[in-house]
Amino acid sequence: MDEGFYGVHIIQAPQVRWYPIVYRVRRIRVQQNTCECQPVVYEFCSAGGLYFVRKHDRRGPTPIMAETAWIIREQAESVWLAFVADSRRRRC
Ligand SMILES: [Zn+2]
């Protein structure tokens, strides 16, 4: 999929419960992500048959990573849709 220079820019992220990153599996696949130009980047990830959203918060001096609970695909997709629902796909 050619997205050019257009990225997903979140306007208002939903309130979800965040957990510290736990490295449970070696390989995590990023299915979708919001635009890297933003101070907070969200990724829709899969690993070991489960799905979750990971957050990279680069607003402070030290980047903070966190993730939602690891859940089945159907549930996680609705969580991810809540993130991208209030977003614009636009040029940076
Ligand atoms: Zn951008």
PDB file of the backbone (N, CA, C, O) and the ligand in Angstrom, with CONECT records:
HET     ZN  A 101       1
ATOM      1  N   MET A   1       0.860  -1.198   0.000  1.00  0.00           N
ATOM      2  CA  MET A   1       0.000   0.000   0.000  1.00  0.00           C
ATOM      3  C   MET A   1       0.891   1.242   0.000  1.00  0.00           C
ATOM      4  O   MET A   1       1.711   1.420   0.901  1.00  0.00           O
ATOM      5  N   ASP A   2       0.734   2.079  -0.986  1.00  0.00           N
ATOM      6  CA  ASP A   2       1.546   3.290  -1.087  1.00  0.00           C
ATOM      7  C   ASP A   2       0.814   4.437  -0.408  1.00  0.00           C
ATOM      8  O   ASP A   2      -0.217   4.908  -0.889  1.00  0.00           O
ATOM      9  N   GLU A   3       1.355   4.874   0.703  1.00  0.00           N
ATOM     10  CA  GLU A   3       0.710   5.952   1.450  1.00  0.00           C
ATOM     11  C   GLU A   3       1.381   7.289   1.190  1.00  0.00           C
ATOM     12  O   GLU A   3       0.950   8.311   1.723  1.00  0.00           O
ATOM     13  N   GLY A   4       2.414   7.295   0.388  1.00  0.00           N
ATOM     14  CA  GLY A   4       3.086   8.547   0.092  1.00  0.00           C
ATOM     15  C   GLY A   4       3.605   9.197   1.347  1.00  0.00           C
ATOM     16  O   GLY A   4       4.143   8.523   2.226  1.00  0.00           O
ATOM     17  N   PHE A   5       3.450  10.492   1.439  1.00  0.00           N
ATOM     18  CA  PHE A   5       3.922  11.215   2.616  1.00  0.00           C
ATOM     19  C   PHE A   5       2.794  11.436   3.603  1.00  0.00           C
ATOM     20  O   PHE A   5       2.951  12.184   4.568  1.00  0.00           O
ATOM     21  N   TYR A   6       1.682  10.806   3.378  1.00  0.00           N
ATOM     22  CA  TYR A   6       0.536  11.022   4.243  1.00  0.00           C
ATOM     23  C   TYR A   6       0.561  10.041   5.407  1.00  0.00           C
ATOM     24  O   TYR A   6       0.778   8.844   5.220  1.00  0.00           O
ATOM     25  N   GLY A   7       0.338  10.557   6.602  1.00  0.00           N
ATOM     26  CA  GLY A   7       0.311   9.694   7.771  1.00  0.00           C
ATOM     27  C   GLY A   7      -0.953   9.935   8.565  1.00  0.00           C
ATOM     28  O   GLY A   7      -1.655  10.927   8.367  1.00  0.00           O
ATOM     29  N   VAL A   8      -1.228   9.013   9.464  1.00  0.00           N
ATOM     30  CA  VAL A   8      -2.403   9.132  10.322  1.00  0.00           C
ATOM     31  C   VAL A   8      -2.031   9.991  11.532  1.00  0.00           C
ATOM     32  O   VAL A   8      -1.121   9.655  12.290  1.00  0.00           O
ATOM     33  N   HIS A   9      -2.745  11.100  11.701  1.00  0.00           N
ATOM     34  CA  HIS A   9      -2.472  12.028  12.792  1.00  0.00           C
ATOM     35  C   HIS A   9      -3.640  12.000  13.764  1.00  0.00           C
ATOM     36  O   HIS A   9      -4.750  12.419  13.436  1.00  0.00           O
ATOM     37  N   ILE A  10      -3.375  11.505  14.951  1.00  0.00           N
ATOM     38  CA  ILE A  10      -4.419  11.382  15.969  1.00  0.00           C
ATOM     39  C   ILE A  10      -4.757  12.768  16.522  1.00  0.00           C
ATOM     40  O   ILE A  10      -3.866  13.555  16.840  1.00  0.00           O
ATOM     41  N   ILE A  11      -6.015  13.044  16.629  1.00  0.00           N
ATOM     42  CA  ILE A  11      -6.454  14.310  17.206  1.00  0.00           C
ATOM     43  C   ILE A  11      -6.713  14.127  18.698  1.00  0.00           C
ATOM     44  O   ILE A  11      -6.224  14.901  19.520  1.00  0.00           O
ATOM     45  N   GLN A  12      -7.473  13.115  19.035  1.00  0.00           N
ATOM     46  CA  GLN A  12      -7.765  12.847  20.444  1.00  0.00           C
ATOM     47  C   GLN A  12      -7.719  11.348  20.667  1.00  0.00           C
ATOM     48  O   GLN A  12      -8.566  10.608  20.167  1.00  0.00           O
ATOM     49  N   ALA A  13      -6.718  10.905  21.425  1.00  0.00           N
ATOM     50  CA  ALA A  13      -6.607   9.467  21.695  1.00  0.00           C
ATOM     51  C   ALA A  13      -7.639   9.067  22.745  1.00  0.00           C
ATOM     52  O   ALA A  13      -7.904   9.838  23.668  1.00  0.00           O
ATOM     53  N   PRO A  14      -8.223   7.886  22.624  1.00  0.00           N
ATOM     54  CA  PRO A  14      -9.190   7.435  23.629  1.00  0.00           C
ATOM     55  C   PRO A  14      -8.492   7.111  24.952  1.00  0.00           C
ATOM     56  O   PRO A  14      -7.288   6.857  24.994  1.00  0.00           O
ATOM     57  N   GLN A  15      -9.266   7.126  26.012  1.00  0.00           N
ATOM     58  CA  GLN A  15      -8.751   6.744  27.325  1.00  0.00           C
ATOM     59  C   GLN A  15      -8.719   5.232  27.410  1.00  0.00           C
ATOM     60  O   GLN A  15      -9.762   4.579  27.372  1.00  0.00           O
ATOM     61  N   VAL A  16      -7.544   4.684  27.525  1.00  0.00           N
ATOM     62  CA  VAL A  16      -7.413   3.238  27.708  1.00  0.00           C
ATOM     63  C   VAL A  16      -6.436   2.994  28.843  1.00  0.00           C
ATOM     64  O   VAL A  16      -5.698   3.888  29.258  1.00  0.00           O
ATOM     65  N   ARG A  17      -6.449   1.780  29.328  1.00  0.00           N
ATOM     66  CA  ARG A  17      -5.530   1.412  30.403  1.00  0.00           C
ATOM     67  C   ARG A  17      -4.198   0.982  29.787  1.00  0.00           C
ATOM     68  O   ARG A  17      -4.148   0.099  28.932  1.00  0.00           O
ATOM     69  N   TRP A  18      -3.127   1.625  30.240  1.00  0.00           N
ATOM     70  CA  TRP A  18      -1.789   1.310  29.717  1.00  0.00           C
ATOM     71  C   TRP A  18      -1.005   0.497  30.738  1.00  0.00           C
ATOM     72  O   TRP A  18      -1.132   0.682  31.948  1.00  0.00           O
ATOM     73  N   TYR A  19      -0.202  -0.395  30.214  1.00  0.00           N
ATOM     74  CA  TYR A  19       0.639  -1.244  31.058  1.00  0.00           C
ATOM     75  C   TYR A  19       2.096  -1.084  30.624  1.00  0.00           C
ATOM     76  O   TYR A  19       2.376  -0.743  29.475  1.00  0.00           O
ATOM     77  N   PRO A  20       3.020  -1.335  31.554  1.00  0.00           N
ATOM     78  CA  PRO A  20       4.423  -1.321  31.149  1.00  0.00           C
ATOM     79  C   PRO A  20       4.680  -2.409  30.103  1.00  0.00           C
ATOM     80  O   PRO A  20       4.024  -3.450  30.085  1.00  0.00           O
ATOM     81  N   ILE A  21       5.640  -2.138  29.250  1.00  0.00           N
ATOM     82  CA  ILE A  21       6.006  -3.117  28.218  1.00  0.00           C
ATOM     83  C   ILE A  21       6.569  -4.373  28.882  1.00  0.00           C
ATOM     84  O   ILE A  21       7.418  -4.305  29.772  1.00  0.00           O
ATOM     85  N   VAL A  22       6.072  -5.511  28.424  1.00  0.00           N
ATOM     86  CA  VAL A  22       6.630  -6.784  28.864  1.00  0.00           C
ATOM     87  C   VAL A  22       7.090  -7.530  27.618  1.00  0.00           C
ATOM     88  O   VAL A  22       6.314  -7.763  26.692  1.00  0.00           O
ATOM     89  N   TYR A  23       8.351  -7.895  27.613  1.00  0.00           N
ATOM     90  CA  TYR A  23       8.889  -8.577  26.438  1.00  0.00           C
ATOM     91  C   TYR A  23       8.611 -10.070  26.544  1.00  0.00           C
ATOM     92  O   TYR A  23       9.460 -10.856  26.965  1.00  0.00           O
ATOM     93  N   ARG A  24       7.397 -10.436  26.150  1.00  0.00           N
ATOM     94  CA  ARG A  24       6.962 -11.827  26.290  1.00  0.00           C
ATOM     95  C   ARG A  24       7.382 -12.674  25.115  1.00  0.00           C
ATOM     96  O   ARG A  24       7.638 -13.869  25.255  1.00  0.00           O
ATOM     97  N   VAL A  25       7.450 -12.057  23.972  1.00  0.00           N
ATOM     98  CA  VAL A  25       7.793 -12.823  22.764  1.00  0.00           C
ATOM     99  C   VAL A  25       8.894 -12.082  22.021  1.00  0.00           C
ATOM    100  O   VAL A  25       9.108 -10.884  22.208  1.00  0.00           O
ATOM    101  N   ARG A  26       9.577 -12.826  21.182  1.00  0.00           N
ATOM    102  CA  ARG A  26      10.726 -12.253  20.486  1.00  0.00           C
ATOM    103  C   ARG A  26      10.279 -11.354  19.341  1.00  0.00           C
ATOM    104  O   ARG A  26      10.889 -10.320  19.067  1.00  0.00           O
ATOM    105  N   ARG A  27       9.216 -11.762  18.687  1.00  0.00           N
ATOM    106  CA  ARG A  27       8.853 -11.077  17.450  1.00  0.00           C
ATOM    107  C   ARG A  27       7.489 -10.400  17.587  1.00  0.00           C
ATOM    108  O   ARG A  27       6.479 -11.054  17.846  1.00  0.00           O
ATOM    109  N   ILE A  28       7.483  -9.097  17.411  1.00  0.00           N
ATOM    110  CA  ILE A  28       6.247  -8.328  17.415  1.00  0.00           C
ATOM    111  C   ILE A  28       6.080  -7.698  16.042  1.00  0.00           C
ATOM    112  O   ILE A  28       6.996  -7.070  15.510  1.00  0.00           O
ATOM    113  N   ARG A  29       4.912  -7.876  15.491  1.00  0.00           N
ATOM    114  CA  ARG A  29       4.635  -7.375  14.155  1.00  0.00           C
ATOM    115  C   ARG A  29       3.779  -6.110  14.271  1.00  0.00           C
ATOM    116  O   ARG A  29       2.705  -6.139  14.872  1.00  0.00           O
ATOM    117  N   VAL A  30       4.243  -5.031  13.712  1.00  0.00           N
ATOM    118  CA  VAL A  30       3.465  -3.795  13.711  1.00  0.00           C
ATOM    119  C   VAL A  30       2.571  -3.803  12.487  1.00  0.00           C
ATOM    120  O   VAL A  30       3.043  -3.758  11.350  1.00  0.00           O
ATOM    121  N   GLN A  31       1.267  -3.862  12.740  1.00  0.00           N
ATOM    122  CA  GLN A  31       0.301  -3.942  11.641  1.00  0.00           C
ATOM    123  C   GLN A  31       0.007  -2.560  11.065  1.00  0.00           C
ATOM    124  O   GLN A  31      -0.068  -2.373   9.851  1.00  0.00           O
ATOM    125  N   GLN A  32      -0.156  -1.606  11.968  1.00  0.00           N
ATOM    126  CA  GLN A  32      -0.448  -0.233  11.535  1.00  0.00           C
ATOM    127  C   GLN A  32       0.185   0.702  12.547  1.00  0.00           C
ATOM    128  O   GLN A  32       0.428   0.320  13.692  1.00  0.00           O
ATOM    129  N   ASN A  33       0.450   1.921  12.126  1.00  0.00           N
ATOM    130  CA  ASN A  33       0.987   2.895  13.086  1.00  0.00           C
ATOM    131  C   ASN A  33       0.554   4.296  12.702  1.00  0.00           C
ATOM    132  O   ASN A  33       0.266   4.593  11.542  1.00  0.00           O
ATOM    133  N   THR A  34       0.517   5.149  13.721  1.00  0.00           N
ATOM    134  CA  THR A  34       0.205   6.545  13.462  1.00  0.00           C
ATOM    135  C   THR A  34       1.491   7.258  13.066  1.00  0.00           C
ATOM    136  O   THR A  34       2.575   6.676  13.112  1.00  0.00           O
ATOM    137  N   CYS A  35       1.361   8.520  12.677  1.00  0.00           N
ATOM    138  CA  CYS A  35       2.478   9.200  12.013  1.00  0.00           C
ATOM    139  C   CYS A  35       3.650   9.451  12.967  1.00  0.00           C
ATOM    140  O   CYS A  35       3.474   9.864  14.113  1.00  0.00           O
ATOM    141  N   GLU A  36       4.841   9.188  12.448  1.00  0.00           N
ATOM    142  CA  GLU A  36       6.076   9.341  13.220  1.00  0.00           C
ATOM    143  C   GLU A  36       6.418  10.802  13.500  1.00  0.00           C
ATOM    144  O   GLU A  36       7.292  11.085  14.318  1.00  0.00           O
ATOM    145  N   CYS A  37       5.749  11.716  12.841  1.00  0.00           N
ATOM    146  CA  CYS A  37       6.082  13.131  13.072  1.00  0.00           C
ATOM    147  C   CYS A  37       5.509  13.625  14.392  1.00  0.00           C
ATOM    148  O   CYS A  37       5.881  14.697  14.869  1.00  0.00           O
ATOM    149  N   GLN A  38       4.614  12.858  14.981  1.00  0.00           N
ATOM    150  CA  GLN A  38       3.947  13.287  16.205  1.00  0.00           C
ATOM    151  C   GLN A  38       4.760  12.895  17.445  1.00  0.00           C
ATOM    152  O   GLN A  38       5.515  11.923  17.408  1.00  0.00           O
ATOM    153  N   PRO A  39       4.609  13.645  18.535  1.00  0.00           N
ATOM    154  CA  PRO A  39       5.363  13.297  19.747  1.00  0.00           C
ATOM    155  C   PRO A  39       4.897  11.994  20.387  1.00  0.00           C
ATOM    156  O   PRO A  39       5.665  11.338  21.090  1.00  0.00           O
ATOM    157  N   VAL A  40       3.664  11.623  20.152  1.00  0.00           N
ATOM    158  CA  VAL A  40       3.173  10.335  20.644  1.00  0.00           C
ATOM    159  C   VAL A  40       2.771   9.502  19.430  1.00  0.00           C
ATOM    160  O   VAL A  40       1.950   9.923  18.615  1.00  0.00           O
ATOM    161  N   VAL A  41       3.363   8.317  19.325  1.00  0.00           N
ATOM    162  CA  VAL A  41       3.077   7.428  18.204  1.00  0.00           C
ATOM    163  C   VAL A  41       2.409   6.168  18.756  1.00  0.00           C
ATOM    164  O   VAL A  41       2.841   5.613  19.767  1.00  0.00           O
ATOM    165  N   TYR A  42       1.364   5.734  18.083  1.00  0.00           N
ATOM    166  CA  TYR A  42       0.650   4.517  18.473  1.00  0.00           C
ATOM    167  C   TYR A  42       0.830   3.472  17.381  1.00  0.00           C
ATOM    168  O   TYR A  42       0.813   3.780  16.189  1.00  0.00           O
ATOM    169  N   GLU A  43       1.003   2.228  17.820  1.00  0.00           N
ATOM    170  CA  GLU A  43       1.162   1.123  16.883  1.00  0.00           C
ATOM    171  C   GLU A  43       0.147   0.040  17.210  1.00  0.00           C
ATOM    172  O   GLU A  43      -0.100  -0.270  18.375  1.00  0.00           O
ATOM    173  N   PHE A  44      -0.427  -0.522  16.179  1.00  0.00           N
ATOM    174  CA  PHE A  44      -1.295  -1.689  16.339  1.00  0.00           C
ATOM    175  C   PHE A  44      -0.428  -2.910  16.062  1.00  0.00           C
ATOM    176  O   PHE A  44       0.044  -3.110  14.942  1.00  0.00           O
ATOM    177  N   CYS A  45      -0.225  -3.718  17.090  1.00  0.00           N
ATOM    178  CA  CYS A  45       0.765  -4.793  17.024  1.00  0.00           C
ATOM    179  C   CYS A  45       0.108  -6.153  17.196  1.00  0.00           C
ATOM    180  O   CYS A  45      -0.967  -6.289  17.780  1.00  0.00           O
ATOM    181  N   SER A  46       0.796  -7.150  16.665  1.00  0.00           N
ATOM    182  CA  SER A  46       0.404  -8.526  16.939  1.00  0.00           C
ATOM    183  C   SER A  46       1.631  -9.313  17.344  1.00  0.00           C
ATOM    184  O   SER A  46       2.745  -9.058  16.885  1.00  0.00           O
ATOM    185  N   ALA A  47       1.395 -10.272  18.213  1.00  0.00           N
ATOM    186  CA  ALA A  47       2.476 -11.145  18.672  1.00  0.00           C
ATOM    187  C   ALA A  47       1.858 -12.369  19.312  1.00  0.00           C
ATOM    188  O   ALA A  47       0.927 -12.272  20.112  1.00  0.00           O
ATOM    189  N   GLY A  48       2.381 -13.499  18.953  1.00  0.00           N
ATOM    190  CA  GLY A  48       1.914 -14.742  19.570  1.00  0.00           C
ATOM    191  C   GLY A  48       0.424 -14.972  19.444  1.00  0.00           C
ATOM    192  O   GLY A  48      -0.182 -15.588  20.320  1.00  0.00           O
ATOM    193  N   GLY A  49      -0.181 -14.483  18.360  1.00  0.00           N
ATOM    194  CA  GLY A  49      -1.600 -14.704  18.136  1.00  0.00           C
ATOM    195  C   GLY A  49      -2.515 -13.725  18.838  1.00  0.00           C
ATOM    196  O   GLY A  49      -3.736 -13.823  18.718  1.00  0.00           O
ATOM    197  N   LEU A  50      -1.938 -12.770  19.577  1.00  0.00           N
ATOM    198  CA  LEU A  50      -2.746 -11.758  20.249  1.00  0.00           C
ATOM    199  C   LEU A  50      -2.405 -10.375  19.688  1.00  0.00           C
ATOM    200  O   LEU A  50      -1.423 -10.188  18.969  1.00  0.00           O
ATOM    201  N   TYR A  51      -3.254  -9.426  20.047  1.00  0.00           N
ATOM    202  CA  TYR A  51      -3.142  -8.082  19.465  1.00  0.00           C
ATOM    203  C   TYR A  51      -3.213  -7.046  20.571  1.00  0.00           C
ATOM    204  O   TYR A  51      -3.835  -7.264  21.611  1.00  0.00           O
ATOM    205  N   PHE A  52      -2.560  -5.905  20.328  1.00  0.00           N
ATOM    206  CA  PHE A  52      -2.550  -4.837  21.325  1.00  0.00           C
ATOM    207  C   PHE A  52      -2.094  -3.553  20.663  1.00  0.00           C
ATOM    208  O   PHE A  52      -1.606  -3.557  19.533  1.00  0.00           O
ATOM    209  N   VAL A  53      -2.260  -2.450  21.386  1.00  0.00           N
ATOM    210  CA  VAL A  53      -1.779  -1.154  20.921  1.00  0.00           C
ATOM    211  C   VAL A  53      -0.589  -0.765  21.780  1.00  0.00           C
ATOM    212  O   VAL A  53      -0.629  -0.874  23.005  1.00  0.00           O
ATOM    213  N   ARG A  54       0.448  -0.320  21.138  1.00  0.00           N
ATOM    214  CA  ARG A  54       1.650   0.113  21.847  1.00  0.00           C
ATOM    215  C   ARG A  54       1.812   1.615  21.659  1.00  0.00           C
ATOM    216  O   ARG A  54       1.536   2.156  20.588  1.00  0.00           O
ATOM    217  N   LYS A  55       2.258   2.270  22.704  1.00  0.00           N
ATOM    218  CA  LYS A  55       2.400   3.732  22.685  1.00  0.00           C
ATOM    219  C   LYS A  55       3.860   4.106  22.882  1.00  0.00           C
ATOM    220  O   LYS A  55       4.541   3.563  23.752  1.00  0.00           O
ATOM    221  N   HIS A  56       4.324   5.022  22.081  1.00  0.00           N
ATOM    222  CA  HIS A  56       5.665   5.603  22.243  1.00  0.00           C
ATOM    223  C   HIS A  56       5.465   7.086  22.557  1.00  0.00           C
ATOM    224  O   HIS A  56       5.145   7.880  21.672  1.00  0.00           O
ATOM    225  N   ASP A  57       5.653   7.441  23.800  1.00  0.00           N
ATOM    226  CA  ASP A  57       5.439   8.822  24.221  1.00  0.00           C
ATOM    227  C   ASP A  57       6.790   9.526  24.315  1.00  0.00           C
ATOM    228  O   ASP A  57       7.588   9.243  25.208  1.00  0.00           O
ATOM    229  N   ARG A  58       7.034  10.444  23.383  1.00  0.00           N
ATOM    230  CA  ARG A  58       8.333  11.111  23.311  1.00  0.00           C
ATOM    231  C   ARG A  58       8.227  12.578  23.722  1.00  0.00           C
ATOM    232  O   ARG A  58       9.026  13.415  23.303  1.00  0.00           O
ATOM    233  N   ARG A  59       7.232  12.869  24.542  1.00  0.00           N
ATOM    234  CA  ARG A  59       7.039  14.275  24.946  1.00  0.00           C
ATOM    235  C   ARG A  59       8.017  14.690  26.016  1.00  0.00           C
ATOM    236  O   ARG A  59       8.390  15.861  26.092  1.00  0.00           O
ATOM    237  N   GLY A  60       8.443  13.753  26.848  1.00  0.00           N
ATOM    238  CA  GLY A  60       9.348  14.086  27.934  1.00  0.00           C
ATOM    239  C   GLY A  60      10.789  13.838  27.551  1.00  0.00           C
ATOM    240  O   GLY A  60      11.073  13.423  26.427  1.00  0.00           O
ATOM    241  N   PRO A  61      11.707  14.091  28.478  1.00  0.00           N
ATOM    242  CA  PRO A  61      13.123  13.880  28.200  1.00  0.00           C
ATOM    243  C   PRO A  61      13.451  12.399  27.952  1.00  0.00           C
ATOM    244  O   PRO A  61      14.382  12.079  27.212  1.00  0.00           O
ATOM    245  N   THR A  62      12.686  11.514  28.570  1.00  0.00           N
ATOM    246  CA  THR A  62      12.901  10.085  28.380  1.00  0.00           C
ATOM    247  C   THR A  62      11.677   9.486  27.699  1.00  0.00           C
ATOM    248  O   THR A  62      10.570   9.611  28.222  1.00  0.00           O
ATOM    249  N   PRO A  63      11.839   8.849  26.568  1.00  0.00           N
ATOM    250  CA  PRO A  63      10.674   8.234  25.908  1.00  0.00           C
ATOM    251  C   PRO A  63      10.040   7.170  26.802  1.00  0.00           C
ATOM    252  O   PRO A  63      10.730   6.405  27.476  1.00  0.00           O
ATOM    253  N   ILE A  64       8.731   7.145  26.789  1.00  0.00           N
ATOM    254  CA  ILE A  64       7.989   6.167  27.584  1.00  0.00           C
ATOM    255  C   ILE A  64       7.224   5.258  26.630  1.00  0.00           C
ATOM    256  O   ILE A  64       6.505   5.722  25.746  1.00  0.00           O
ATOM    257  N   MET A  65       7.393   3.967  26.827  1.00  0.00           N
ATOM    258  CA  MET A  65       6.618   3.001  26.050  1.00  0.00           C
ATOM    259  C   MET A  65       5.618   2.327  26.967  1.00  0.00           C
ATOM    260  O   MET A  65       5.903   2.053  28.133  1.00  0.00           O
ATOM    261  N   ALA A  66       4.452   2.067  26.424  1.00  0.00           N
ATOM    262  CA  ALA A  66       3.425   1.353  27.187  1.00  0.00           C
ATOM    263  C   ALA A  66       2.567   0.603  26.187  1.00  0.00           C
ATOM    264  O   ALA A  66       2.608   0.870  24.986  1.00  0.00           O
ATOM    265  N   GLU A  67       1.793  -0.334  26.697  1.00  0.00           N
ATOM    266  CA  GLU A  67       0.936  -1.092  25.794  1.00  0.00           C
ATOM    267  C   GLU A  67      -0.373  -1.427  26.493  1.00  0.00           C
ATOM    268  O   GLU A  67      -0.460  -1.454  27.721  1.00  0.00           O
ATOM    269  N   THR A  68      -1.387  -1.679  25.674  1.00  0.00           N
ATOM    270  CA  THR A  68      -2.660  -2.125  26.218  1.00  0.00           C
ATOM    271  C   THR A  68      -2.538  -3.602  26.568  1.00  0.00           C
ATOM    272  O   THR A  68      -1.511  -4.236  26.327  1.00  0.00           O
ATOM    273  N   ALA A  69      -3.594  -4.120  27.133  1.00  0.00           N
ATOM    274  CA  ALA A  69      -3.644  -5.562  27.370  1.00  0.00           C
ATOM    275  C   ALA A  69      -3.566  -6.298  26.032  1.00  0.00           C
ATOM    276  O   ALA A  69      -4.000  -5.785  25.000  1.00  0.00           O
ATOM    277  N   TRP A  70      -3.013  -7.491  26.070  1.00  0.00           N
ATOM    278  CA  TRP A  70      -2.960  -8.344  24.866  1.00  0.00           C
ATOM    279  C   TRP A  70      -4.266  -9.113  24.790  1.00  0.00           C
ATOM    280  O   TRP A  70      -4.613  -9.864  25.702  1.00  0.00           O
ATOM    281  N   ILE A  71      -4.990  -8.916  23.684  1.00  0.00           N
ATOM    282  CA  ILE A  71      -6.327  -9.487  23.574  1.00  0.00           C
ATOM    283  C   ILE A  71      -6.519 -10.080  22.182  1.00  0.00           C
ATOM    284  O   ILE A  71      -5.649  -9.971  21.318  1.00  0.00           O
ATOM    285  N   ILE A  72      -7.656 -10.698  21.987  1.00  0.00           N
ATOM    286  CA  ILE A  72      -7.908 -11.327  20.688  1.00  0.00           C
ATOM    287  C   ILE A  72      -8.137 -10.253  19.632  1.00  0.00           C
ATOM    288  O   ILE A  72      -8.454  -9.102  19.933  1.00  0.00           O
ATOM    289  N   ARG A  73      -7.967 -10.673  18.398  1.00  0.00           N
ATOM    290  CA  ARG A  73      -7.956  -9.734  17.283  1.00  0.00           C
ATOM    291  C   ARG A  73      -9.208  -8.857  17.209  1.00  0.00           C
ATOM    292  O   ARG A  73      -9.107  -7.640  17.050  1.00  0.00           O
ATOM    293  N   GLU A  74     -10.379  -9.470  17.324  1.00  0.00           N
ATOM    294  CA  GLU A  74     -11.616  -8.707  17.151  1.00  0.00           C
ATOM    295  C   GLU A  74     -11.719  -7.587  18.187  1.00  0.00           C
ATOM    296  O   GLU A  74     -12.123  -6.469  17.866  1.00  0.00           O
ATOM    297  N   GLN A  75     -11.352  -7.897  19.425  1.00  0.00           N
ATOM    298  CA  GLN A  75     -11.410  -6.873  20.478  1.00  0.00           C
ATOM    299  C   GLN A  75     -10.363  -5.801  20.245  1.00  0.00           C
ATOM    300  O   GLN A  75     -10.632  -4.608  20.390  1.00  0.00           O
ATOM    301  N   ALA A  76      -9.161  -6.240  19.881  1.00  0.00           N
ATOM    302  CA  ALA A  76      -8.068  -5.280  19.704  1.00  0.00           C
ATOM    303  C   ALA A  76      -8.327  -4.360  18.523  1.00  0.00           C
ATOM    304  O   ALA A  76      -7.955  -3.187  18.547  1.00  0.00           O
ATOM    305  N   GLU A  77      -8.963  -4.892  17.495  1.00  0.00           N
ATOM    306  CA  GLU A  77      -9.266  -4.049  16.340  1.00  0.00           C
ATOM    307  C   GLU A  77     -10.238  -2.942  16.707  1.00  0.00           C
ATOM    308  O   GLU A  77     -10.141  -1.834  16.181  1.00  0.00           O
ATOM    309  N   SER A  78     -11.163  -3.226  17.594  1.00  0.00           N
ATOM    310  CA  SER A  78     -12.090  -2.162  17.976  1.00  0.00           C
ATOM    311  C   SER A  78     -11.390  -1.123  18.851  1.00  0.00           C
ATOM    312  O   SER A  78     -11.741   0.056  18.820  1.00  0.00           O
ATOM    313  N   VAL A  79     -10.399  -1.563  19.631  1.00  0.00           N
ATOM    314  CA  VAL A  79      -9.592  -0.601  20.384  1.00  0.00           C
ATOM    315  C   VAL A  79      -8.824   0.292  19.414  1.00  0.00           C
ATOM    316  O   VAL A  79      -8.801   1.514  19.565  1.00  0.00           O
ATOM    317  N   TRP A  80      -8.195  -0.332  18.413  1.00  0.00           N
ATOM    318  CA  TRP A  80      -7.410   0.443  17.445  1.00  0.00           C
ATOM    319  C   TRP A  80      -8.316   1.409  16.675  1.00  0.00           C
ATOM    320  O   TRP A  80      -7.929   2.546  16.405  1.00  0.00           O
ATOM    321  N   LEU A  81      -9.508   0.957  16.327  1.00  0.00           N
ATOM    322  CA  LEU A  81     -10.446   1.827  15.612  1.00  0.00           C
ATOM    323  C   LEU A  81     -10.810   3.042  16.449  1.00  0.00           C
ATOM    324  O   LEU A  81     -11.057   4.120  15.909  1.00  0.00           O
ATOM    325  N   ALA A  82     -10.843   2.869  17.772  1.00  0.00           N
ATOM    326  CA  ALA A  82     -11.135   4.008  18.638  1.00  0.00           C
ATOM    327  C   ALA A  82     -10.004   5.042  18.560  1.00  0.00           C
ATOM    328  O   ALA A  82     -10.245   6.241  18.696  1.00  0.00           O
ATOM    329  N   PHE A  83      -8.780   4.573  18.341  1.00  0.00           N
ATOM    330  CA  PHE A  83      -7.656   5.502  18.189  1.00  0.00           C
ATOM    331  C   PHE A  83      -7.744   6.266  16.876  1.00  0.00           C
ATOM    332  O   PHE A  83      -7.613   7.490  16.843  1.00  0.00           O
ATOM    333  N   VAL A  84      -7.967   5.530  15.802  1.00  0.00           N
ATOM    334  CA  VAL A  84      -7.913   6.185  14.497  1.00  0.00           C
ATOM    335  C   VAL A  84      -9.235   6.853  14.124  1.00  0.00           C
ATOM    336  O   VAL A  84      -9.323   7.545  13.109  1.00  0.00           O
ATOM    337  N   ALA A  85     -10.261   6.644  14.949  1.00  0.00           N
ATOM    338  CA  ALA A  85     -11.555   7.264  14.649  1.00  0.00           C
ATOM    339  C   ALA A  85     -11.433   8.783  14.642  1.00  0.00           C
ATOM    340  O   ALA A  85     -11.992   9.464  13.783  1.00  0.00           O
ATOM    341  N   ASP A  86     -10.689   9.296  15.619  1.00  0.00           N
ATOM    342  CA  ASP A  86     -10.520  10.753  15.699  1.00  0.00           C
ATOM    343  C   ASP A  86      -9.122  11.086  15.186  1.00  0.00           C
ATOM    344  O   ASP A  86      -8.227  11.437  15.955  1.00  0.00           O
ATOM    345  N   SER A  87      -8.960  10.970  13.890  1.00  0.00           N
ATOM    346  CA  SER A  87      -7.642  11.215  13.304  1.00  0.00           C
ATOM    347  C   SER A  87      -7.842  11.755  11.887  1.00  0.00           C
ATOM    348  O   SER A  87      -8.925  11.666  11.308  1.00  0.00           O
ATOM    349  N   ARG A  88      -6.784  12.304  11.365  1.00  0.00           N
ATOM    350  CA  ARG A  88      -6.806  12.769   9.974  1.00  0.00           C
ATOM    351  C   ARG A  88      -5.627  12.164   9.267  1.00  0.00           C
ATOM    352  O   ARG A  88      -4.523  12.108   9.808  1.00  0.00           O
ATOM    353  N   ARG A  89      -5.861  11.711   8.063  1.00  0.00           N
ATOM    354  CA  ARG A  89      -4.757  11.284   7.225  1.00  0.00           C
ATOM    355  C   ARG A  89      -4.364  12.496   6.377  1.00  0.00           C
ATOM    356  O   ARG A  89      -5.093  12.906   5.474  1.00  0.00           O
ATOM    357  N   ARG A  90      -3.226  13.041   6.683  1.00  0.00           N
ATOM    358  CA  ARG A  90      -2.823  14.259   5.992  1.00  0.00           C
ATOM    359  C   ARG A  90      -1.316  14.278   5.814  1.00  0.00           C
ATOM    360  O   ARG A  90      -0.585  13.478   6.397  1.00  0.00           O
ATOM    361  N   ARG A  91      -0.887  15.196   5.008  1.00  0.00           N
ATOM    362  CA  ARG A  91       0.534  15.380   4.799  1.00  0.00           C
ATOM    363  C   ARG A  91       1.127  16.025   6.043  1.00  0.00           C
ATOM    364  O   ARG A  91       0.494  16.878   6.666  1.00  0.00           O
ATOM    365  N   CYS A  92       2.339  15.619   6.406  1.00  0.00           N
ATOM    366  CA  CYS A  92       2.975  16.147   7.619  1.00  0.00           C
ATOM    367  C   CYS A  92       3.360  17.621   7.448  1.00  0.00           C
ATOM    368  O   CYS A  92       3.906  18.228   8.369  1.00  0.00           O
TER     369      CYS A  92
HETATM  370 ZN    ZN A 101       2.981  13.317  10.257  1.00  0.00          ZN2+
END
